[in-house]
Amino acid sequence: MFGKRLVVSGAIAILIGTLGACSGGGNGGDDDGIAWEQSDTVSGGDDTTSGGSDTTSGYDSTTSTPSAQDSTVHGLKDSVRHVPVKTAKATRPHMVGKCSTTTRRVRHTSSSGTGSRRTTRTWYTTERHRSCTKVRSGTETYRRTVRTEKWCVELDDVNGDTARDDVWYQVSSSVYVDARAADEHARLEFVPAGEGC
């Protein structure tokens, strides 16, 4: 009988020890796994954010706005042309000012004194108001602009391209003056105001 109790007690002790070892080992494994996973995730998030910032920074640094040099043309002088302003006679309604005056009677009062000695004074004034409007009165003639004034320069070998000849550009009056004084086939460089003439 005593031997059976020792066997049962030993079996219970072994079972408790086994359960305790399994429980402790399981918790330790779970804690290590979560810590590693969180660290990896956070690190990955930081790296991704940093990469996005670097990409955006790279885009901004390469973005540029067009400068005046992008519009500059050069070539050999071929010809110059001044197109004067052109006007034409036209008619339009002739407007004149028409004014009218109106009057209005305005009542004024003032009081003085107190109690039984209080008196009220009343008087009237006339106010005049003047208003004007534009009304049509026949027609009038004027000069209407049909064509604006232009200064033009014609170039050959535009931007070094020997196939681009006889190209007209609209320029400012100062560029026109300089181009007119230059020798024929002299190299000219300027920023045009427009193409064609």
C-alpha positions as CSV (number, residue, x, y, z in Angstrom):
1,M,0.0,0.0,0.0
2,F,2.8,2.4,0.9
3,G,4.6,1.5,-2.3
4,K,1.5,2.4,-4.4
5,R,1.2,5.9,-2.7
6,L,4.9,6.6,-3.6
7,V,4.3,5.7,-7.2
8,V,1.2,7.9,-7.4
9,S,3.0,10.8,-5.7
10,G,5.9,10.5,-8.1
11,A,3.6,10.5,-11.1
12,I,1.8,13.6,-9.9
13,A,5.1,15.4,-9.3
14,I,6.4,14.5,-12.8
15,L,3.0,15.7,-14.4
16,I,3.1,19.1,-12.5
17,G,6.7,19.6,-13.5
18,T,6.0,18.9,-17.1
19,L,3.0,21.2,-17.3
20,G,5.0,24.0,-15.6
21,A,7.8,23.6,-18.1
22,C,5.5,23.7,-21.1
23,S,3.6,26.8,-19.7
24,G,6.9,28.7,-19.1
25,G,8.4,27.8,-22.4
26,G,5.3,28.8,-24.3
27,N,5.1,32.3,-22.8
28,G,8.8,33.0,-23.4
29,G,8.4,32.0,-27.1
30,D,5.3,34.2,-27.6
31,D,7.0,37.3,-26.0
32,D,10.1,37.0,-28.2
33,G,8.0,36.5,-31.4
34,I,5.8,39.6,-30.8
35,A,8.8,41.8,-29.9
36,W,10.6,40.8,-33.1
37,E,7.6,41.3,-35.3
38,Q,6.8,44.7,-33.9
39,S,10.4,45.9,-34.3
40,D,10.5,44.7,-37.8
41,T,7.2,46.3,-38.7
42,V,8.1,49.7,-37.2
43,S,11.5,49.7,-38.8
44,G,9.9,48.8,-42.1
45,G,7.4,51.7,-41.7
46,D,10.2,54.1,-41.0
47,D,12.2,53.0,-44.0
48,T,9.2,53.3,-46.2
49,T,8.5,56.8,-45.0
50,S,12.1,57.8,-45.5
51,G,12.1,56.4,-49.0
52,G,8.9,58.3,-49.8
53,S,10.5,61.5,-48.5
54,D,13.6,61.0,-50.5
55,T,11.6,60.4,-53.7
56,T,9.6,63.6,-53.1
57,S,12.8,65.5,-52.4
58,G,14.3,64.2,-55.6
59,Y,11.3,65.3,-57.7
60,D,11.4,68.8,-56.2
61,S,15.1,69.2,-56.9
62,T,14.8,68.3,-60.5
63,T,11.8,70.5,-61.2
64,S,12.7,73.8,-62.9
65,T,10.9,76.7,-64.5
66,P,11.5,77.9,-68.1
67,S,14.0,80.8,-68.2
68,A,14.5,83.6,-70.7
69,Q,17.3,81.5,-72.4
70,D,14.8,78.9,-73.4
71,S,13.0,81.5,-75.6
72,T,16.2,83.0,-77.1
73,V,16.8,82.4,-80.8
74,H,19.8,83.1,-83.0
75,G,20.7,83.1,-86.6
76,L,21.9,85.1,-89.5
77,K,20.3,88.4,-90.4
78,D,18.3,88.2,-93.6
79,S,16.0,91.2,-93.5
80,V,14.1,93.6,-91.2
81,R,10.6,95.1,-91.5
82,H,8.6,97.8,-89.8
83,V,4.9,97.5,-90.1
84,P,3.2,100.8,-89.2
85,V,-0.1,101.1,-87.4
86,K,-3.1,101.1,-89.7
87,T,-6.4,102.9,-88.9
88,A,-9.7,103.3,-90.6
89,K,-12.4,105.8,-90.4
90,A,-15.5,104.7,-88.5
91,T,-18.6,106.1,-86.8
92,R,-20.1,105.6,-83.4
93,P,-22.9,107.2,-81.4
94,H,-22.2,110.6,-80.0
95,M,-23.0,110.8,-76.3
96,V,-23.6,114.0,-74.5
97,G,-24.3,114.7,-70.9
98,K,-27.8,115.8,-69.9
99,C,-28.4,117.1,-66.4
100,S,-31.5,117.9,-64.5
101,T,-32.1,119.6,-61.1
102,T,-34.8,118.7,-58.6
103,T,-35.8,120.5,-55.4
104,R,-37.1,119.2,-52.1
105,R,-38.6,121.1,-49.2
106,V,-37.0,119.9,-45.9
107,R,-38.6,120.6,-42.5
108,H,-36.4,121.4,-39.5
109,T,-37.3,121.8,-35.8
110,S,-35.5,122.8,-32.6
111,S,-36.6,123.0,-29.0
112,S,-35.4,125.1,-26.1
113,G,-36.4,125.6,-22.5
114,T,-38.0,123.2,-20.1
115,G,-41.5,122.6,-18.6
116,S,-44.0,125.3,-19.3
117,R,-41.3,127.5,-20.9
118,R,-40.3,124.9,-23.5
119,T,-40.7,126.3,-27.0
120,T,-40.3,124.6,-30.3
121,R,-39.1,126.4,-33.5
122,T,-39.9,125.1,-36.9
123,W,-38.5,126.2,-40.2
124,Y,-38.2,125.0,-43.8
125,T,-35.4,125.0,-46.4
126,T,-35.2,124.0,-50.0
127,E,-32.6,121.6,-51.1
128,R,-31.5,121.2,-54.7
129,H,-30.2,118.0,-56.2
130,R,-28.4,117.8,-59.6
131,S,-28.1,114.5,-61.6
132,C,-26.6,113.9,-65.0
133,T,-26.7,111.0,-67.5
134,K,-25.3,110.3,-70.9
135,V,-27.7,110.4,-73.8
136,R,-27.2,109.8,-77.5
137,S,-27.1,112.8,-79.7
138,G,-26.4,111.8,-83.3
139,T,-23.1,110.1,-84.4
140,E,-19.4,111.0,-84.5
141,T,-16.5,109.8,-86.5
142,Y,-13.2,108.4,-85.1
143,R,-10.2,106.4,-86.2
144,R,-10.4,102.7,-85.5
145,T,-7.2,100.6,-85.2
146,V,-7.1,97.9,-87.9
147,R,-3.5,96.8,-87.5
148,T,-1.1,97.4,-84.6
149,E,2.5,98.5,-85.1
150,K,5.0,95.8,-85.4
151,W,8.8,95.5,-85.7
152,C,10.1,92.3,-87.4
153,V,13.4,90.6,-88.1
154,E,14.0,87.7,-90.6
155,L,16.7,85.1,-89.8
156,D,18.4,82.3,-91.7
157,D,20.0,79.2,-90.2
158,V,17.8,79.6,-87.1
159,N,19.5,78.1,-84.0
160,G,22.2,76.6,-86.3
161,D,19.7,74.7,-88.5
162,T,20.7,75.4,-92.1
163,A,17.3,74.2,-93.3
164,R,15.5,76.9,-91.3
165,D,15.7,80.0,-93.5
166,D,13.5,83.0,-94.0
167,V,11.9,82.8,-90.6
168,W,10.2,86.0,-89.4
169,Y,10.1,87.1,-85.7
170,Q,8.3,90.0,-84.1
171,V,10.7,91.9,-81.8
172,S,10.8,95.0,-79.7
173,S,11.6,98.4,-81.3
174,S,15.1,98.4,-79.7
175,V,16.0,94.9,-81.1
176,Y,14.7,96.1,-84.5
177,V,17.0,99.2,-84.4
178,D,20.0,97.1,-83.6
179,A,19.2,94.5,-86.3
180,R,18.7,97.2,-88.9
181,A,22.1,98.7,-88.1
182,A,23.8,95.2,-88.3
183,D,25.5,94.0,-91.4
184,E,23.8,91.5,-93.7
185,H,24.2,87.9,-92.6
186,A,25.5,89.1,-89.2
187,R,24.8,86.8,-86.3
188,L,21.8,88.0,-84.3
189,E,20.5,86.7,-81.0
190,F,17.3,87.9,-79.2
191,V,14.1,86.9,-77.4
192,P,11.3,87.3,-79.9
193,A,7.9,88.7,-79.0
194,G,6.2,86.4,-81.4
195,E,6.5,84.5,-84.7
196,G,5.6,85.7,-88.1
197,C,5.2,89.3,-89.2
